[in-house]
Every structure is written in C-alpha cells, then in structure tokens.
C-alpha cells in the first residue's frame, strides 16, 4: 500500500522540526519513513499507527539523534584523537598533582614543581579540552547545557589560578578563590541540577 501526498507532507513536517541540516540526509530519512510506513500499512495498520511505529524503529531516541550520530561518524577520527589527548593529559596531570601533593607533604624534593605542573595542566589544558569535547559532542544542545560547561570552566580556571597564586604567595588569591566558589555555587551547580532534573522528568 502506497502512502498519499498528504501523508508525505506530514512526514516532511516532522523531519523539518528536527535539527537535521543536510538535505541529502533529510531525503534519505523521508525515503526510510515512507518504506517503513508502507510495510506497516500493508499489514493493516492505519497511517498514524504505522508512522508512530516507524519512528520507534528508525529513531527510538528522536530524529535529532540521527544528526548527532551522523556528525560523530563523519568526525570519528578527529573525535578519537581528541579523546586520546583528553584522557592522556587528564591522567598525566592527575598523577603529577597527586605525587606533588605527596612529595610536598613529606617535604621531599620536586614536590612543588610536580604540584604546580599538575595544577596548571588540569586547569589550563585538561579542563578546556574537556569543555571543548563536550560542546562538540553535543553540538545541538540547549543553551542551559552550554552555560553549564562554560561556568564550570570559568570556576575551574579561577580556582586553579588561586591555587597557583597561593603557592607563589601573590596578591589576589582570596579574591580569585571567592570568585571561583561563587561561580561554581551560584552558576555551575544550579545549571547542573536543573539539567539533571529536566532529564529525570523527560
């Protein structure tokens, strides 16, 4: 059983409401929907039933997921390199920080240098890389989600800077520390728990 032009318009409107940008991808998706719907309708289902079942089959997590998966597949190699760099730097600088803390507490040589390397690396290399990775991984995410990452990055950078200032006995340590905690508490945390709440009720 073939679907009518009116039915095709309904499918096109549904696809148009998504975040899909590629015309070729939209056309391919339209073909997939039409074929799947025709199969269900040939078995006796109404258009509405066939359409809803086809959506579950083709895009169980929404049409927007197809866009995310397409972007991921097209940029797989770059994403893989980014992940390797992200986790490698995170591991190295975390090890430097933990060893630096141990050596500093024990008053052993190189404690200060390892502590500074770990702190600088985590704050100014790992955190920015993590933020960029998350933003690219979810390119079509809501503004509140993006704000969460930017506020978290800002709080992390300020906190890292305050630790460095403290170690070097520079002025402004308390101001940076208070500012970082303020942004983290009243900026990052509200966005974080708001998004968690939204996900829990969706």
GUKOL-777183 format. One record per atom (N, C-alpha, C): residue number from 1; atom name; x, y, z. Coordinates in steps of 0.001 Angstrom, whole numbers. Example, Ala and Ser with C-alpha at 12.3 -4.5 7.8 and 13.67 -1.06 7.14 Angstrom:
<rs>
{1, N, {13190, -5690, 7800}},
{1, CA, {12300, -4500, 7800}},
{1, C, {13200, -3300, 7800}},
{2, N, {12850, -2250, 7080}},
{2, CA, {13670, -1060, 7140}},
{2, C, {12900, 30, 7870}},
</rs>
This chain:
<rs>
{1, N, {851, -1203, 0}},
{1, CA, {0, 0, 0}},
{1, C, {883, 1250, 0}},
{2, N, {621, 2152, -960}},
{2, CA, {1406, 3377, -1056}},
{2, C, {752, 4481, -226}},
{3, N, {1585, 5326, 370}},
{3, CA, {1059, 6430, 1177}},
{3, C, {745, 7615, 277}},
{4, N, {-157, 8463, 733}},
{4, CA, {-607, 9603, -67}},
{4, C, {340, 10790, 65}},
{5, N, {106, 11794, -781}},
{5, CA, {907, 13029, -734}},
{5, C, {717, 13747, 596}},
{6, N, {-508, 13683, 1122}},
{6, CA, {-776, 14320, 2425}},
{6, C, {48, 13670, 3529}},
{7, N, {162, 12357, 3449}},
{7, CA, {969, 11641, 4437}},
{7, C, {2440, 12014, 4325}},
{8, N, {2911, 12154, 3092}},
{8, CA, {4312, 12543, 2874}},
{8, C, {4580, 13919, 3455}},
{9, N, {3604, 14828, 3314}},
{9, CA, {3752, 16177, 3876}},
{9, C, {3865, 16122, 5395}},
{10, N, {3098, 15234, 6016}},
{10, CA, {3153, 15083, 7480}},
{10, C, {4543, 14607, 7904}},
{11, N, {5081, 13651, 7152}},
{11, CA, {6427, 13134, 7458}},
{11, C, {7469, 14227, 7271}},
{12, N, {7352, 14986, 6188}},
{12, CA, {8304, 16073, 5910}},
{12, C, {8268, 17128, 7009}},
{13, N, {7077, 17449, 7506}},
{13, CA, {6955, 18429, 8592}},
{13, C, {7617, 17917, 9869}},
{14, N, {7452, 16623, 10131}},
{14, CA, {8077, 16013, 11314}},
{14, C, {9599, 16093, 11220}},
{15, N, {10130, 15810, 10041}},
{15, CA, {11583, 15870, 9824}},
{15, C, {12075, 17308, 9903}},
{16, N, {11267, 18243, 9379}},
{16, CA, {11650, 19664, 9388}},
{16, C, {11745, 20223, 10797}},
{17, N, {10998, 19642, 11743}},
{17, CA, {11035, 20105, 13133}},
{17, C, {12307, 19674, 13858}},
{18, N, {13046, 18745, 13256}},
{18, CA, {14271, 18247, 13877}},
{18, C, {15434, 19189, 13591}},
{19, N, {16613, 18819, 14107}},
{19, CA, {17819, 19643, 13907}},
{19, C, {18630, 19210, 12689}},
{20, N, {18074, 18316, 11867}},
{20, CA, {18788, 17869, 10670}},
{20, C, {19061, 19038, 9740}},
{21, N, {20281, 19125, 9229}},
{21, CA, {20661, 20234, 8357}},
{21, C, {20921, 19797, 6920}},
{22, N, {21393, 18575, 6754}},
{22, CA, {21722, 18073, 5422}},
{22, C, {20460, 17705, 4652}},
{23, N, {20319, 18287, 3433}},
{23, CA, {19153, 17977, 2594}},
{23, C, {19178, 16512, 2173}},
{24, N, {20384, 15991, 1871}},
{24, CA, {20506, 14590, 1464}},
{24, C, {20051, 13659, 2595}},
{25, N, {20447, 14016, 3823}},
{25, CA, {20058, 13207, 4972}},
{25, C, {18553, 13254, 5190}},
{26, N, {17954, 14432, 4998}},
{26, CA, {16501, 14573, 5138}},
{26, C, {15775, 13735, 4092}},
{27, N, {16273, 13765, 2841}},
{27, CA, {15650, 12989, 1767}},
{27, C, {15756, 11486, 2027}},
{28, N, {16940, 11046, 2489}},
{28, CA, {17128, 9626, 2807}},
{28, C, {16205, 9188, 3935}},
{29, N, {16075, 10052, 4937}},
{29, CA, {15216, 9736, 6074}},
{29, C, {13748, 9666, 5641}},
{30, N, {13359, 10562, 4748}},
{30, CA, {11989, 10554, 4219}},
{30, C, {11707, 9238, 3494}},
{31, N, {12672, 8784, 2697}},
{31, CA, {12522, 7509, 1984}},
{31, C, {12380, 6344, 2965}},
{32, N, {13216, 6360, 4016}},
{32, CA, {13152, 5294, 5019}},
{32, C, {11783, 5266, 5705}},
{33, N, {11300, 6445, 6062}},
{33, CA, {9997, 6532, 6716}},
{33, C, {8888, 6024, 5792}},
{34, N, {8926, 6456, 4547}},
{34, CA, {7890, 6052, 3594}},
{34, C, {7859, 4533, 3409}},
{35, N, {9050, 3949, 3250}},
{35, CA, {9134, 2493, 3071}},
{35, C, {8622, 1742, 4299}},
{36, N, {9060, 2193, 5478}},
{36, CA, {8651, 1532, 6716}},
{36, C, {7152, 1662, 6944}},
{37, N, {6604, 2852, 6689}},
{37, CA, {5168, 3088, 6887}},
{37, C, {4344, 2243, 5926}},
{38, N, {4787, 2159, 4671}},
{38, CA, {4064, 1352, 3682}},
{38, C, {4014, -119, 4090}},
{39, N, {5104, -617, 4681}},
{39, CA, {5133, -2014, 5136}},
{39, C, {4112, -2243, 6247}},
{40, N, {4078, -1325, 7217}},
{40, CA, {3128, -1466, 8321}},
{40, C, {1679, -1305, 7845}},
{41, N, {1461, -371, 6898}},
{41, CA, {103, -153, 6394}},
{41, C, {-383, -1342, 5571}},
{42, N, {563, -2009, 4892}},
{42, CA, {189, -3194, 4108}},
{42, C, {-250, -4344, 5015}},
{43, N, {131, -4254, 6310}},
{43, CA, {-267, -5279, 7275}},
{43, C, {-1554, -4915, 8007}},
{44, N, {-2144, -3767, 7596}},
{44, CA, {-3431, -3395, 8158}},
{44, C, {-3416, -2243, 9141}},
{45, N, {-2235, -1673, 9411}},
{45, CA, {-2156, -548, 10352}},
{45, C, {-2620, 740, 9680}},
{46, N, {-3165, 1639, 10491}},
{46, CA, {-3510, 2964, 9976}},
{46, C, {-2222, 3770, 9785}},
{47, N, {-2336, 4912, 9106}},
{47, CA, {-1135, 5724, 8878}},
{47, C, {-525, 6176, 10194}},
{48, N, {-1382, 6619, 11137}},
{48, CA, {-882, 7109, 12422}},
{48, C, {-132, 6018, 13182}},
{49, N, {-713, 4818, 13189}},
{49, CA, {-63, 3705, 13876}},
{49, C, {1256, 3334, 13197}},
{50, N, {1216, 3293, 11863}},
{50, CA, {2414, 2943, 11101}},
{50, C, {3506, 4000, 11277}},
{51, N, {3097, 5264, 11300}},
{51, CA, {4055, 6360, 11457}},
{51, C, {4717, 6303, 12829}},
{52, N, {3913, 6104, 13870}},
{52, CA, {4456, 6031, 15227}},
{52, C, {5385, 4833, 15401}},
{53, N, {5016, 3710, 14829}},
{53, CA, {5864, 2523, 14926}},
{53, C, {7158, 2705, 14143}},
{54, N, {7065, 3374, 12999}},
{54, CA, {8258, 3639, 12179}},
{54, C, {9229, 4568, 12904}},
{55, N, {8674, 5551, 13614}},
{55, CA, {9537, 6448, 14396}},
{55, C, {10279, 5688, 15479}},
{56, N, {9590, 4726, 16098}},
{56, CA, {10250, 3916, 17127}},
{56, C, {11357, 3055, 16527}},
{57, N, {11111, 2556, 15314}},
{57, CA, {12094, 1695, 14664}},
{57, C, {13304, 2480, 14146}},
{58, N, {13040, 3606, 13485}},
{58, CA, {14109, 4358, 12811}},
{58, C, {14849, 5281, 13777}},
{59, N, {14098, 5960, 14642}},
{59, CA, {14733, 6916, 15566}},
{59, C, {14116, 6791, 16950}},
{60, N, {14461, 5713, 17669}},
{60, CA, {13846, 5484, 19000}},
{60, C, {14111, 6590, 20005}},
{61, N, {15231, 7311, 19835}},
{61, CA, {15564, 8412, 20745}},
{61, C, {15354, 9779, 20106}},
{62, N, {14539, 9828, 19063}},
{62, CA, {14260, 11092, 18389}},
{62, C, {15097, 11264, 17127}},
{63, N, {14565, 12058, 16198}},
{63, CA, {15245, 12276, 14918}},
{63, C, {16568, 13011, 15114}},
{64, N, {16639, 13862, 16151}},
{64, CA, {17875, 14615, 16406}},
{64, C, {19067, 13685, 16647}},
{65, N, {18786, 12482, 17147}},
{65, CA, {19869, 11532, 17404}},
{65, C, {20580, 11147, 16103}},
{66, N, {19831, 11104, 15007}},
{66, CA, {20413, 10759, 13705}},
{66, C, {21435, 11803, 13298}},
{67, N, {21123, 13084, 13568}},
{67, CA, {22073, 14159, 13274}},
{67, C, {23340, 13994, 14094}},
{68, N, {23186, 13697, 15382}},
{68, CA, {24350, 13529, 16256}},
{68, C, {25204, 12342, 15817}},
{69, N, {24543, 11242, 15453}},
{69, CA, {25276, 10060, 15022}},
{69, C, {25993, 10292, 13697}},
{70, N, {25362, 11059, 12814}},
{70, CA, {25981, 11374, 11521}},
{70, C, {27226, 12229, 11715}},
{71, N, {27100, 13245, 12553}},
{71, CA, {28254, 14110, 12844}},
{71, C, {29378, 13305, 13481}},
{72, N, {28998, 12408, 14381}},
{72, CA, {30003, 11571, 15059}},
{72, C, {30737, 10688, 14060}},
{73, N, {29996, 10042, 13153}},
{73, CA, {30616, 9147, 12179}},
{73, C, {31513, 9902, 11200}},
{74, N, {31082, 11108, 10800}},
{74, CA, {31875, 11903, 9864}},
{74, C, {33155, 12440, 10501}},
{75, N, {33127, 12609, 11822}},
{75, CA, {34282, 13170, 12527}},
{75, C, {34912, 12163, 13480}},
{76, N, {34722, 10867, 13179}},
{76, CA, {35152, 9819, 14098}},
{76, C, {36642, 9892, 14410}},
{77, N, {37475, 10055, 13382}},
{77, CA, {38932, 10058, 13593}},
{77, C, {39366, 11238, 14457}},
{78, N, {38800, 12417, 14172}},
{78, CA, {39147, 13592, 14969}},
{78, C, {38668, 13449, 16403}},
{79, N, {37473, 12888, 16576}},
{79, CA, {36947, 12677, 17927}},
{79, C, {37810, 11684, 18688}},
{80, N, {38285, 10642, 17989}},
{80, CA, {39134, 9636, 18622}},
{80, C, {40457, 10241, 19083}},
{81, N, {41061, 11086, 18224}},
{81, CA, {42312, 11765, 18587}},
{81, C, {42088, 12691, 19779}},
{82, N, {40958, 13406, 19739}},
{82, CA, {40614, 14327, 20823}},
{82, C, {40442, 13581, 22142}},
{83, N, {39782, 12418, 22083}},
{83, CA, {39570, 11628, 23301}},
{83, C, {40894, 11112, 23857}},
{84, N, {41776, 10649, 22974}},
{84, CA, {43079, 10157, 23419}},
{84, C, {43867, 11275, 24097}},
{85, N, {43855, 12461, 23467}},
{85, CA, {44556, 13607, 24036}},
{85, C, {43940, 14013, 25365}},
{86, N, {42612, 14009, 25427}},
{86, CA, {41892, 14410, 26638}},
{86, C, {42239, 13509, 27814}},
{87, N, {42101, 12203, 27614}},
{87, CA, {42302, 11263, 28719}},
{87, C, {43785, 11092, 29067}},
{88, N, {44648, 11235, 28072}},
{88, CA, {46090, 11148, 28352}},
{88, C, {46544, 12321, 29206}},
{89, N, {46143, 13536, 28812}},
{89, CA, {46516, 14713, 29597}},
{89, C, {45890, 14664, 30988}},
{90, N, {44635, 14200, 31069}},
{90, CA, {43983, 14086, 32368}},
{90, C, {44725, 13132, 33287}},
{91, N, {45160, 11995, 32742}},
{91, CA, {45899, 11006, 33531}},
{91, C, {47252, 11560, 33986}},
{92, N, {48001, 12138, 33048}},
{92, CA, {49356, 12634, 33365}},
{92, C, {49311, 13731, 34415}},
{93, N, {48436, 14712, 34213}},
{93, CA, {48394, 15843, 35144}},
{93, C, {47792, 15452, 36499}},
{94, N, {46880, 14485, 36509}},
{94, CA, {46349, 13995, 37783}},
{94, C, {47431, 13272, 38576}},
{95, N, {48261, 12500, 37866}},
{95, CA, {49371, 11808, 38518}},
{95, C, {50381, 12808, 39076}},
{96, N, {50655, 13856, 38289}},
{96, CA, {51582, 14900, 38748}},
{96, C, {51044, 15578, 40003}},
{97, N, {49735, 15853, 39997}},
{97, CA, {49125, 16530, 41140}},
{97, C, {49174, 15664, 42399}},
{98, N, {48804, 14390, 42262}},
{98, CA, {48783, 13512, 43436}},
{98, C, {50190, 13249, 43970}},
{99, N, {51151, 13029, 43068}},
{99, CA, {52532, 12827, 43504}},
{99, C, {53116, 14102, 44099}},
{100, N, {52765, 15231, 43490}},
{100, CA, {53230, 16517, 44000}},
{100, C, {52738, 16785, 45401}},
{101, N, {51456, 16448, 45651}},
{101, CA, {50907, 16613, 46998}},
{101, C, {51641, 15737, 48005}},
{102, N, {51916, 14497, 47606}},
{102, CA, {52641, 13581, 48494}},
{102, C, {54036, 14115, 48817}},
{103, N, {54767, 14497, 47772}},
{103, CA, {56136, 14996, 47972}},
{103, C, {56144, 16296, 48766}},
{104, N, {55124, 17141, 48532}},
{104, CA, {55039, 18415, 49250}},
{104, C, {54777, 18175, 50738}},
{105, N, {53850, 17264, 51038}},
{105, CA, {53530, 16953, 52438}},
{105, C, {54724, 16338, 53166}},
{106, N, {55468, 15483, 52439}},
{106, CA, {56617, 14812, 53031}},
{106, C, {57883, 15671, 53013}},
{107, N, {57767, 16866, 52411}},
{107, CA, {58904, 17788, 52291}},
{107, C, {60073, 17149, 51528}},
{108, N, {59707, 16414, 50465}},
{108, CA, {60714, 15811, 49617}},
{108, C, {60940, 16682, 48388}},
{109, N, {62080, 16506, 47716}},
{109, CA, {62393, 17333, 46539}},
{109, C, {61382, 17147, 45407}},
{110, N, {61235, 18165, 44592}},
{110, CA, {60382, 18185, 43389}},
{110, C, {58891, 18236, 43690}},
{111, N, {58510, 18277, 44952}},
{111, CA, {57091, 18325, 45301}},
{111, C, {56407, 19567, 44759}},
{112, N, {57041, 20709, 44927}},
{112, CA, {56463, 21979, 44465}},
{112, C, {56282, 21972, 42948}},
{113, N, {57305, 21524, 42219}},
{113, CA, {57262, 21551, 40754}},
{113, C, {56198, 20595, 40199}},
{114, N, {56100, 19398, 40794}},
{114, CA, {55075, 18459, 40346}},
{114, C, {53669, 18971, 40665}},
{115, N, {53534, 19577, 41839}},
{115, CA, {52245, 20131, 42239}},
{115, C, {51809, 21241, 41288}},
{116, N, {52734, 22117, 40922}},
{116, CA, {52431, 23216, 40009}},
{116, C, {52121, 22691, 38608}},
{117, N, {52891, 21691, 38161}},
{117, CA, {52657, 21113, 36831}},
{117, C, {51280, 20469, 36758}},
{118, N, {50926, 19693, 37784}},
{118, CA, {49619, 19050, 37817}},
{118, C, {48481, 20046, 37867}},
{119, N, {48643, 21078, 38691}},
{119, CA, {47602, 22099, 38828}},
{119, C, {47415, 22878, 37536}},
{120, N, {48529, 23339, 36958}},
{120, CA, {48464, 24086, 35695}},
{120, C, {47887, 23233, 34571}},
{121, N, {48334, 21985, 34502}},
{121, CA, {47868, 21097, 33439}},
{121, C, {46388, 20792, 33515}},
{122, N, {45913, 20481, 34715}},
{122, CA, {44492, 20180, 34885}},
{122, C, {43623, 21404, 34622}},
{123, N, {44103, 22564, 35115}},
{123, CA, {43309, 23782, 34990}},
{123, C, {43301, 24388, 33607}},
{124, N, {44466, 24433, 32952}},
{124, CA, {44589, 25178, 31696}},
{124, C, {44762, 24301, 30461}},
{125, N, {44837, 22984, 30643}},
{125, CA, {44912, 22071, 29491}},
{125, C, {43725, 21107, 29510}},
{126, N, {43604, 20344, 30612}},
{126, CA, {42568, 19314, 30671}},
{126, C, {41161, 19907, 30696}},
{127, N, {40904, 20878, 31569}},
{127, CA, {39552, 21447, 31666}},
{127, C, {39068, 22086, 30365}},
{128, N, {39904, 22919, 29684}},
{128, CA, {39461, 23460, 28393}},
{128, C, {39215, 22377, 27346}},
{129, N, {40100, 21363, 27303}},
{129, CA, {39902, 20261, 26353}},
{129, C, {38602, 19511, 26636}},
{130, N, {38316, 19284, 27916}},
{130, CA, {37090, 18594, 28309}},
{130, C, {35854, 19399, 27907}},
{131, N, {35914, 20718, 28116}},
{131, CA, {34792, 21592, 27756}},
{131, C, {34559, 21593, 26250}},
{132, N, {35638, 21735, 25475}},
{132, CA, {35529, 21726, 24009}},
{132, C, {34966, 20398, 23524}},
{133, N, {35448, 19315, 24116}},
{133, CA, {34987, 17978, 23721}},
{133, C, {33492, 17821, 23971}},
{134, N, {33033, 18254, 25136}},
{134, CA, {31616, 18126, 25471}},
{134, C, {30744, 18994, 24567}},
{135, N, {31227, 20191, 24237}},
{135, CA, {30458, 21090, 23372}},
{135, C, {30364, 20545, 21950}},
{136, N, {31459, 19947, 21457}},
{136, CA, {31447, 19383, 20108}},
{136, C, {30654, 18087, 20051}},
{137, N, {30705, 17331, 21132}},
{137, CA, {29994, 16054, 21176}},
{137, C, {28492, 16261, 21134}},
{138, N, {28032, 17384, 21708}},
{138, CA, {26603, 17692, 21733}},
{138, C, {26401, 19075, 21134}},
{139, N, {26659, 19156, 19833}},
{139, CA, {26651, 20454, 19153}},
{139, C, {25296, 21142, 19201}},
{140, N, {24215, 20355, 19258}},
{140, CA, {22869, 20940, 19207}},
{140, C, {22203, 21047, 20578}},
{141, N, {23009, 21010, 21618}},
{141, CA, {22435, 21030, 22958}},
{141, C, {21879, 22407, 23322}},
{142, N, {21055, 22422, 24363}},
{142, CA, {20386, 23643, 24789}},
{142, C, {21381, 24652, 25353}},
{143, N, {20945, 25914, 25375}},
{143, CA, {21781, 26997, 25891}},
{143, C, {22140, 26770, 27352}},
{144, N, {21195, 26228, 28137}},
{144, CA, {21460, 25969, 29556}},
{144, C, {22565, 24930, 29730}},
{145, N, {22633, 23963, 28806}},
{145, CA, {23672, 22938, 28862}},
{145, C, {25037, 23557, 28542}},
{146, N, {25069, 24429, 27530}},
{146, CA, {26320, 25109, 27173}},
{146, C, {26775, 26037, 28300}},
{147, N, {25819, 26743, 28901}},
{147, CA, {26140, 27647, 30011}},
{147, C, {26755, 26882, 31165}},
{148, N, {26266, 25671, 31409}},
{148, CA, {26801, 24829, 32486}},
{148, C, {28282, 24561, 32268}},
{149, N, {28649, 24203, 31029}},
{149, CA, {30050, 23898, 30738}},
{149, C, {30931, 25142, 30846}},
{150, N, {30455, 26275, 30340}},
{150, CA, {31253, 27497, 30391}},
{150, C, {31454, 27984, 31824}},
{151, N, {30405, 27904, 32622}},
{151, CA, {30520, 28316, 34022}},
{151, C, {31431, 27369, 34801}},
{152, N, {31340, 26085, 34510}},
{152, CA, {32238, 25121, 35149}},
{152, C, {33688, 25379, 34784}},
{153, N, {33924, 25695, 33501}},
{153, CA, {35282, 26014, 33047}},
{153, C, {35803, 27276, 33724}},
{154, N, {34958, 28308, 33789}},
{154, CA, {35362, 29569, 34423}},
{154, C, {35706, 29356, 35893}},
{155, N, {34869, 28600, 36597}},
{155, CA, {35129, 28315, 38013}},
{155, C, {36421, 27527, 38181}},
{156, N, {36643, 26556, 37306}},
{156, CA, {37860, 25743, 37377}},
{156, C, {39119, 26540, 37117}},
{157, N, {39072, 27414, 36116}},
{157, CA, {40237, 28244, 35786}},
{157, C, {40566, 29212, 36919}},
{158, N, {39529, 29827, 37483}},
{158, CA, {39751, 30766, 38584}},
{158, C, {40285, 30055, 39826}},
{159, N, {39741, 28859, 40104}},
{159, CA, {40197, 28092, 41251}},
{159, C, {41655, 27663, 41079}},
{160, N, {41984, 27213, 39868}},
{160, CA, {43362, 26819, 39562}},
{160, C, {44311, 27997, 39727}},
{161, N, {43895, 29154, 39210}},
{161, CA, {44725, 30357, 39318}},
{161, C, {44930, 30754, 40774}},
{162, N, {43882, 30602, 41587}},
{162, CA, {44005, 30957, 43007}},
{162, C, {45000, 30030, 43717}},
{163, N, {45020, 28746, 43344}},
{163, CA, {45985, 27806, 43933}},
{163, C, {47409, 28195, 43551}},
{164, N, {47590, 28559, 42291}},
{164, CA, {48926, 28959, 41823}},
{164, C, {49380, 30233, 42534}},
{165, N, {48457, 31200, 42647}},
{165, CA, {48775, 32444, 43353}},
{165, C, {49147, 32163, 44809}},
{166, N, {48430, 31203, 45408}},
{166, CA, {48701, 30850, 46799}},
{166, C, {50089, 30248, 46942}},
{167, N, {50447, 29364, 46027}},
{167, CA, {51751, 28711, 46072}},
{167, C, {52896, 29700, 45844}},
{168, N, {52629, 30703, 45000}},
{168, CA, {53651, 31705, 44683}},
{168, C, {53586, 32920, 45604}},
{169, N, {52652, 32894, 46552}},
{169, CA, {52480, 33981, 47527}},
{169, C, {52212, 35329, 46826}},
{170, N, {51338, 35287, 45841}},
{170, CA, {50974, 36504, 45101}},
{170, C, {49683, 37093, 45656}},
{171, N, {49497, 38391, 45404}},
{171, CA, {48284, 39060, 45872}},
{171, C, {47085, 38666, 45013}},
{172, N, {45922, 38708, 45609}},
{172, CA, {44679, 38423, 44877}},
{172, C, {44181, 37007, 45020}},
{173, N, {44884, 36198, 45830}},
{173, CA, {44491, 34795, 45995}},
{173, C, {43077, 34669, 46541}},
{174, N, {42767, 35403, 47585}},
{174, CA, {41453, 35300, 48228}},
{174, C, {40327, 35742, 47288}},
{175, N, {40598, 36787, 46502}},
{175, CA, {39580, 37288, 45565}},
{175, C, {39265, 36234, 44514}},
{176, N, {40311, 35622, 43965}},
{176, CA, {40124, 34582, 42952}},
{176, C, {39409, 33362, 43522}},
{177, N, {39771, 32984, 44743}},
{177, CA, {39161, 31821, 45384}},
{177, C, {37675, 32056, 45639}},
{178, N, {37348, 33223, 46199}},
{178, CA, {35944, 33552, 46476}},
{178, C, {35142, 33610, 45188}},
{179, N, {35729, 34213, 44150}},
{179, CA, {35040, 34338, 42859}},
{179, C, {34788, 32965, 42229}},
{180, N, {35781, 32088, 42311}},
{180, CA, {35617, 30747, 41733}},
{180, C, {34529, 29959, 42461}},
{181, N, {34518, 30034, 43787}},
{181, CA, {33499, 29330, 44572}},
{181, C, {32116, 29929, 44316}},
{182, N, {32039, 31251, 44157}},
{182, CA, {30770, 31933, 43884}},
{182, C, {30198, 31470, 42534}},
{183, N, {31043, 31435, 41498}},
{183, CA, {30591, 30998, 40168}},
{183, C, {30186, 29528, 40193}},
{184, N, {30974, 28714, 40902}},
{184, CA, {30676, 27288, 40985}},
{184, C, {29356, 27041, 41722}},
{185, N, {29156, 27750, 42839}},
{185, CA, {27990, 27526, 43689}},
{185, C, {26711, 28093, 43086}},
{186, N, {26776, 29335, 42586}},
{186, CA, {25566, 30010, 42114}},
{186, C, {25432, 30016, 40595}},
{187, N, {26442, 29482, 39884}},
{187, CA, {26361, 29412, 38430}},
{187, C, {26317, 27989, 37931}},
{188, N, {27394, 27246, 38171}},
{188, CA, {27505, 25882, 37659}},
{188, C, {26499, 24922, 38302}},
{189, N, {26435, 24891, 39635}},
{189, CA, {25578, 23923, 40332}},
{189, C, {24087, 24072, 40002}},
{190, N, {23520, 25309, 39965}},
{190, CA, {22103, 25419, 39586}},
{190, C, {21817, 24882, 38190}},
{191, N, {22704, 25194, 37212}},
{191, CA, {22514, 24670, 35858}},
{191, C, {22646, 23149, 35840}},
{192, N, {23609, 22627, 36586}},
{192, CA, {23832, 21180, 36638}},
{192, C, {22596, 20449, 37151}},
{193, N, {22078, 20891, 38295}},
{193, CA, {20940, 20192, 38895}},
{193, C, {19639, 20475, 38156}},
{194, N, {19547, 21634, 37497}},
{194, CA, {18368, 21918, 36670}},
{194, C, {18309, 20948, 35496}},
{195, N, {19486, 20726, 34828}},
{195, CA, {19534, 19800, 33698}},
{195, C, {19279, 18363, 34155}},
{196, N, {19815, 17991, 35326}},
{196, CA, {19563, 16650, 35861}},
{196, C, {18081, 16443, 36152}},
{197, N, {17451, 17480, 36683}},
{197, CA, {16020, 17427, 36988}},
{197, C, {15218, 17276, 35687}},
{198, N, {15577, 18075, 34668}},
{198, CA, {14854, 18016, 33386}},
{198, C, {14967, 16645, 32755}},
{199, N, {16174, 16067, 32816}},
{199, CA, {16379, 14730, 32243}},
{199, C, {15568, 13684, 32991}},
{200, N, {15428, 13861, 34301}},
{200, CA, {14726, 12866, 35116}},
{200, C, {13225, 12837, 34846}},
{201, N, {12667, 13984, 34377}},
{201, CA, {11214, 14027, 34128}},
{201, C, {10875, 13891, 32657}},
{202, N, {11880, 13932, 31771}},
{202, CA, {11613, 13786, 30331}},
{202, C, {11325, 12322, 29991}},
</rs>
